Amino acid sequence: MIGVDIGTTSITGLVYNCKHKSVLVSGTVTGETEIGSGQAWERLQDPEIILRRVLQLLGQLQLQYPDIAGIGLTGQMHGIVYTDKEGQHVSPLYTWQDGRGGLAYDDARSYAGHLSAVTGTIVAPGYGLATHYYNERQGLVPPEAVSFCTIADYVSMRLTGRKSPLIEATQAAGIGGFDLQLGDFQRSGLEQAGIRLELLPEIAPSGSLIGHTPRGVPVFTSVGDNQASFMGSVRRPADTALVNIGTGSQLSVWLEDAAAAAAISAEGMELRPYPGGGALLVGAALSGGKSYALLESFFRQVIGAYTGHAPGELYSFMEWLAHSEPGPAGGLTVNTQFLGTRRDPGARGSISGISPDNFTPGSFIHGFQQGMVDELYSFYEQIRKSTDLEFTAVTGSGNALRANPALCAKVQATFGLPLLMSAAKEEAAVGAALYAAVAAGGIPGFIEAGRRLPSAAAAGASGPVHPPFSRPEAPVSPQHPPLDAETRARLMRTYGLTPREQIIRIQPGASIGPLILGLTRAELEAAAEAYPGFYKAEFDEDGRAVFIEIADPGEGYICRLPDCEADLFHTKAEELIPLLDDLSPYDREDPELGYTYRFPDLGVTFWRPIALTEADLLTEEYLALPPDILEDEKRQLYFESISVWKV
């Protein structure tokens, strides 16, 4: 199956093999899609550019895997695009970040607030119906428009040639004004507010067929991105909570009885329909990883002011600082609601309990991390009080969790449950592929889809991978002369900042450090206690490991092959491959060449999701990226995983 996730800044597509529970190939495209406007509150994107990029991805994926059984789509929720009678867009995409719904309707309420009051449902600013309501009242609906829908539903229309949108409940609820018990828009309230009901998109059952691509591949109704991420992360929905910490953060749990779920009183939480039945109860923190980014920005400003040179990212540096004070924050409490809450956008965060003992960078880091976890745990406590649900595990997802072992430890300790990291980073795209597999009849039901996910790894064992930390040799201001090497080294040791730089030897066709091919699962798990990073393994019919794959074990560790002194994860792919090719030639016929380099005589494979080169970074597409996104993209210059296997 193909799964596509149309995000706000990037689009990810992948091919998922449901039988083998694995992503066969994936790719991400980025680039400017925003349309400038004269209004500060507008957030618009070009639907045609988004469509072209989806078609580009689909072409690449189907070129490598032509035998595709279906396409599932998900993407940024809440936003809308208007369509005409031919199924073509007649407006920009008004994204979920568009603020017109938050503008004043009268002296007491915003457009979103007024619409929520009339319909008796939650229609927040950025929700499609709040955006549409403003456009209706201001005469901004295009005269050619006959309907509107989400961007994922629009793309599915264009892929199949359909002329009118067909959406399912998860996307309808994302637009707003949706009655979960009725399974339909709150039409009487919307009509009372002055919204033309004939413009509302048609709602269909989950997994309905939209049509077929020109190649004959079935395309199904798109699924909400929160629901897709849950489906692509959680193997056992009935007893597992999903914690996602990225730019924002969310706690999501599945409730089987949607009608009973509607009666649950959970302050600040939202009930969302789930494909095939039941509902997700979702608590979303607006700050999430942004809180940690705020602290990182503070450290960067201090260092920049002192040295006269702006440093690069400091997240790994902050992790080292936290390790210098491994205990809790010692009474320091951080409320991380710096951007407010959904119920109270004006709320703000706070730092309390400061004492001479905890007024340190390490304590602040611990405090911010704990505050992020506590905000999600408060939602969890509400759910436990309102239901008789018993949870046995927490599944973790999101870049902030993957990159921060200390944060993972706090989630595990606070929730009092084992934390299992989702096996795929592209959770939403995997969820879209599984959704399509159910729709195509390959999986018996949406709740059963989780069984087609690979086994999640315990956070402590998997070792979430953080990006390598490099300390640039920054020029310092004249009034702050540089430290001599001896003093600098002493201070680094004092504050626990000296990298360990332990070498992990990779023996092609045999082992990675203590992880040895031929071990049983239990033996490999025992050996992994001496291994610092993420690994996964495959076993033969006798239960012996025949394949072991690792990700970068992180700062302080160097991976090397015999007869090659290069740091395998921190040497650019276009520099590393020629060195290795001199040792043993790689497979020139591999269909994934560029992403994958397989050395058949050695029994070792190198992989990365995007075949990026230094030349690519000089193209207009990459030069137009915001600096933070460009910096993130540069990671694709290096390999993401290395595997060994029996020759």
Backbone hydrogen bonds, N-H to C=O, Kabsch-Sander energy under -0.5 kcal/mol:
donor,donor_aa,acceptor,acceptor_aa,energy
2,I,70,G,-2.4
3,G,14,L,-2.1
4,V,72,G,-2.0
5,D,12,T,-3.1
6,I,4,V,-0.6
6,I,74,T,-2.2
7,G,5,D,-1.2
7,G,10,S,-1.9
11,I,29,V,-2.4
12,T,5,D,-2.3
13,G,27,G,-2.6
14,L,3,G,-1.9
15,V,25,V,-2.5
16,Y,1,M,-3.4
16,Y,14,L,-0.5
17,N,22,S,-2.9
18,C,16,Y,-0.8
21,K,17,N,-0.9
22,S,17,N,-1.7
24,L,15,V,-2.7
24,L,22,S,-0.6
25,V,15,V,-0.9
27,G,13,G,-2.5
29,V,11,I,-2.5
31,G,9,T,-0.7
35,I,44,L,-2.2
36,G,34,E,-0.5
42,E,39,Q,-1.1
44,L,35,I,-0.6
45,Q,93,L,-1.9
46,D,33,T,-2.5
50,I,46,D,-1.8
51,L,47,P,-2.5
52,R,48,E,-2.4
53,R,49,I,-2.1
54,V,50,I,-2.0
55,L,51,L,-2.6
56,Q,52,R,-2.2
57,L,53,R,-2.2
58,L,54,V,-2.9
59,G,55,L,-2.4
60,Q,56,Q,-1.9
61,L,57,L,-2.7
62,Q,58,L,-2.8
63,L,59,G,-1.5
64,Q,60,Q,-1.2
65,Y,61,L,-2.4
68,I,66,P,-1.7
71,I,218,P,-2.0
72,G,2,I,-2.7
74,T,4,V,-2.2
76,Q,6,I,-2.8
79,G,77,M,-1.2
80,I,94,Y,-1.7
81,V,149,C,-2.1
83,T,147,S,-2.4
84,D,88,Q,-2.4
87,G,84,D,-1.9
90,V,82,Y,-2.2
91,S,82,Y,-0.6
93,L,45,Q,-3.0
94,Y,80,I,-2.9
94,Y,92,P,-0.7
95,T,43,R,-2.1
95,T,93,L,-0.9
98,D,95,T,-1.7
99,G,41,W,-3.6
102,G,99,G,-1.6
103,L,100,R,-1.6
105,Y,109,R,-2.6
106,D,109,R,-2.1
111,Y,103,L,-1.9
112,A,101,G,-2.9
114,H,110,S,-2.8
115,L,111,Y,-2.3
116,S,112,A,-2.3
117,A,113,G,-2.1
118,V,114,H,-2.2
119,T,115,L,-2.3
120,G,116,S,-2.1
121,T,116,S,-0.7
123,V,121,T,-0.7
127,Y,124,A,-2.2
128,G,78,H,-0.9
129,L,175,I,-2.7
130,A,127,Y,-0.7
131,T,127,Y,-2.2
132,H,128,G,-2.9
133,Y,129,L,-2.5
134,Y,130,A,-1.9
135,N,131,T,-2.2
136,E,132,H,-3.0
137,R,133,Y,-2.4
138,Q,134,Y,-2.0
139,G,135,N,-0.5
139,G,136,E,-1.0
140,L,135,N,-3.2
141,V,135,N,-0.7
145,A,142,P,-1.7
146,V,83,T,-2.9
147,S,83,T,-1.4
148,F,199,L,-0.9
149,C,81,V,-1.7
154,Y,150,T,-2.0
155,V,151,I,-2.5
156,S,152,A,-1.9
157,M,153,D,-1.8
158,R,154,Y,-2.2
159,L,155,V,-2.4
160,T,156,S,-1.2
161,G,157,M,-1.7
162,R,157,M,-1.3
167,I,202,E,-2.9
171,Q,168,E,-0.9
172,A,168,E,-2.2
173,A,169,A,-2.9
174,G,170,T,-1.0
175,I,171,Q,-1.4
176,G,172,A,-1.3
177,G,122,I,-0.6
179,D,184,D,-3.2
180,L,178,F,-0.7
183,G,179,D,-2.1
184,D,179,D,-1.2
186,Q,177,G,-3.3
187,R,185,F,-2.2
190,L,186,Q,-2.3
191,E,187,R,-2.7
192,Q,188,S,-2.2
193,A,189,G,-1.7
194,G,190,L,-0.5
194,G,191,E,-1.1
195,I,190,L,-2.5
197,L,195,I,-0.6
199,L,196,R,-1.5
200,L,197,L,-1.5
202,E,165,P,-1.1
204,A,167,I,-3.1
208,S,205,P,-1.4
210,I,219,V,-2.9
211,G,219,V,-1.4
213,T,217,V,-2.2
216,G,213,T,-2.6
219,V,211,G,-2.8
220,F,71,I,-1.7
221,T,208,S,-2.5
223,V,73,L,-2.2
225,D,75,G,-0.7
228,A,224,G,-2.6
229,S,225,D,-2.4
230,F,226,N,-2.0
231,M,227,Q,-2.5
232,G,228,A,-2.3
233,S,230,F,-1.3
234,V,230,F,-2.6
235,R,233,S,-0.5
239,D,236,R,-1.1
240,T,236,R,-0.5
240,T,237,P,-0.6
241,A,393,A,-1.8
242,L,252,S,-2.8
243,V,241,A,-0.6
243,V,395,T,-3.0
244,N,242,L,-0.6
244,N,250,Q,-2.6
245,I,243,V,-0.5
245,I,397,S,-2.2
246,G,248,G,-2.8
249,S,285,A,-1.6
250,Q,244,N,-2.4
251,L,283,G,-2.4
252,S,242,L,-2.3
253,V,281,L,-1.7
254,W,237,P,-0.7
255,L,279,A,-3.2
258,A,256,E,-0.9
261,A,257,D,-2.2
262,A,258,A,-1.6
263,A,260,A,-1.1
264,I,261,A,-1.5
266,A,264,I,-0.9
269,M,266,A,-2.1
270,E,282,V,-3.0
272,R,270,E,-0.5
272,R,280,L,-3.1
274,Y,278,G,-1.9
277,G,274,Y,-2.2
279,A,255,L,-2.4
280,L,272,R,-3.5
281,L,253,V,-2.8
282,V,270,E,-3.2
282,V,280,L,-0.6
283,G,251,L,-2.7
284,A,268,G,-0.6
284,A,282,V,-0.6
285,A,249,S,-2.6
286,L,284,A,-0.5
289,G,246,G,-1.0
289,G,248,G,-0.7
290,K,247,T,-1.9
290,K,287,S,-2.6
291,S,288,G,-1.6
292,Y,288,G,-0.7
293,A,289,G,-2.2
294,L,290,K,-2.0
295,L,291,S,-1.6
296,E,292,Y,-2.5
297,S,293,A,-2.5
298,F,294,L,-1.7
299,F,295,L,-2.2
300,R,296,E,-2.2
301,Q,297,S,-2.3
302,V,298,F,-2.2
303,I,299,F,-2.7
304,G,300,R,-2.9
305,A,301,Q,-2.5
306,Y,302,V,-2.0
307,T,303,I,-2.8
308,G,304,G,-2.1
318,M,314,L,-2.7
319,E,315,Y,-1.9
320,W,316,S,-2.0
321,L,317,F,-2.2
322,A,318,M,-2.5
323,H,319,E,-1.9
324,S,320,W,-1.2
324,S,321,L,-0.6
325,E,322,A,-1.3
332,L,329,A,-1.0
333,T,352,S,-2.8
335,N,333,T,-0.5
335,N,350,S,-3.0
336,T,334,V,-0.7
338,F,336,T,-1.7
340,G,337,Q,-1.4
341,T,344,D,-2.0
347,A,344,D,-2.0
350,S,335,N,-1.6
352,S,333,T,-3.0
358,N,355,S,-0.6
359,F,355,S,-1.0
360,T,358,N,-2.4
364,F,360,T,-2.1
365,I,361,P,-2.3
366,H,362,G,-2.4
367,G,363,S,-2.8
368,F,364,F,-2.7
369,Q,365,I,-2.3
370,Q,366,H,-2.7
371,G,367,G,-2.3
372,M,368,F,-2.1
373,V,369,Q,-1.9
374,D,370,Q,-3.1
375,E,371,G,-1.9
376,L,372,M,-1.1
377,Y,373,V,-2.6
378,S,374,D,-2.0
379,F,375,E,-0.8
380,Y,376,L,-1.7
381,E,377,Y,-2.6
382,Q,378,S,-1.7
383,I,379,F,-2.0
384,R,380,Y,-2.3
385,K,381,E,-2.0
386,S,382,Q,-1.7
387,T,383,I,-1.5
392,T,239,D,-2.6
393,A,239,D,-1.1
394,V,418,P,-2.6
395,T,241,A,-2.9
396,G,420,L,-2.6
397,S,243,V,-2.0
400,A,245,I,-1.2
401,L,245,I,-1.2
402,R,398,G,-2.2
403,A,399,N,-2.1
404,N,401,L,-1.3
408,C,404,N,-1.9
409,A,405,P,-2.4
410,K,406,A,-1.7
411,V,407,L,-2.1
412,Q,408,C,-2.3
413,A,409,A,-2.4
414,T,410,K,-2.7
415,F,411,V,-2.4
416,G,412,Q,-1.2
417,L,412,Q,-0.8
420,L,394,V,-3.0
420,L,418,P,-0.6
421,M,419,L,-0.5
421,M,457,A,-2.7
422,S,396,G,-3.0
427,E,425,K,-1.4
430,V,426,E,-2.6
431,G,427,E,-2.8
432,A,428,A,-2.2
433,A,429,A,-2.0
434,L,430,V,-2.5
435,Y,431,G,-2.6
436,A,432,A,-2.1
437,A,433,A,-1.9
438,V,434,L,-2.1
439,A,435,Y,-2.3
440,A,436,A,-2.3
441,G,438,V,-1.4
442,G,437,A,-2.4
443,I,437,A,-0.9
449,A,445,G,-0.6
450,G,447,I,-0.8
451,R,448,E,-1.7
452,R,449,A,-2.1
453,L,450,G,-1.6
457,A,421,M,-1.1
459,A,419,L,-2.9
462,S,458,A,-3.4
463,G,459,A,-1.6
470,S,468,P,-0.6
474,A,472,P,-1.7
477,S,306,Y,-0.5
480,H,477,S,-2.1
488,R,484,D,-2.6
489,A,485,A,-2.5
490,R,486,E,-2.3
491,L,487,T,-2.5
492,M,488,R,-2.5
493,R,489,A,-2.2
494,T,490,R,-2.4
495,Y,491,L,-2.1
496,G,493,R,-1.5
497,L,492,M,-3.5
498,T,492,M,-0.6
502,Q,556,G,-3.1
504,I,558,I,-3.5
505,R,503,I,-0.6
506,I,560,R,-2.9
507,Q,505,R,-0.6
507,Q,511,S,-2.3
509,G,603,G,-1.7
510,A,507,Q,-2.4
511,S,507,Q,-2.3
512,I,515,L,-2.7
513,G,505,R,-2.9
515,L,512,I,-2.5
516,I,514,P,-0.8
517,L,510,A,-2.9
518,G,545,A,-2.2
519,L,516,I,-1.5
521,R,543,G,-0.6
524,L,520,T,-2.6
525,E,521,R,-2.4
526,A,522,A,-2.1
527,A,523,E,-2.3
528,A,524,L,-2.1
529,E,526,A,-1.1
530,A,527,A,-1.8
531,Y,528,A,-1.8
534,F,463,G,-0.6
536,K,549,E,-2.2
538,E,547,F,-2.1
540,D,544,R,-2.5
543,G,540,D,-2.2
545,A,519,L,-2.7
546,V,538,E,-2.7
547,F,538,E,-1.3
548,I,644,V,-2.3
549,E,536,K,-2.9
550,I,642,I,-2.8
551,A,534,F,-1.4
552,D,640,E,-0.6
557,Y,554,G,-1.5
558,I,502,Q,-2.8
560,R,504,I,-2.1
561,L,564,C,-0.6
564,C,561,L,-1.5
568,L,559,C,-2.5
568,L,566,A,-0.9
570,H,567,D,-0.7
571,T,567,D,-0.6
573,A,637,L,-3.1
575,E,572,K,-1.5
576,L,572,K,-2.6
577,I,573,A,-2.5
579,L,575,E,-0.8
580,L,576,L,-2.1
581,D,577,I,-2.8
582,D,578,P,-1.2
583,L,579,L,-0.7
583,L,580,L,-0.7
584,S,580,L,-2.4
587,D,598,R,-3.0
588,R,586,Y,-0.8
590,D,587,D,-1.0
593,L,590,D,-1.7
594,G,596,T,-0.6
595,Y,592,E,-2.0
596,T,592,E,-2.7
597,Y,606,F,-2.6
599,F,604,V,-2.6
602,L,599,F,-1.1
603,G,599,F,-2.7
604,V,599,F,-1.1
605,T,643,S,-2.5
606,F,597,Y,-2.4
607,W,641,S,-2.4
608,R,595,Y,-1.5
612,L,610,I,-1.7
612,L,636,Q,-0.8
617,L,613,T,-1.2
618,L,615,A,-1.3
619,T,616,D,-1.8
623,L,619,T,-2.6
624,A,620,E,-1.6
625,L,622,Y,-1.5
630,L,626,P,-2.7
631,E,627,P,-2.4
632,D,628,D,-1.7
633,E,629,I,-2.4
634,K,630,L,-1.6
635,R,632,D,-1.3
636,Q,633,E,-2.3
637,L,634,K,-1.9
638,Y,635,R,-1.7
640,E,607,W,-2.5
641,S,607,W,-2.1
642,I,550,I,-2.0
643,S,605,T,-2.6
644,V,548,I,-2.5
645,W,603,G,-1.8
646,K,546,V,-1.3
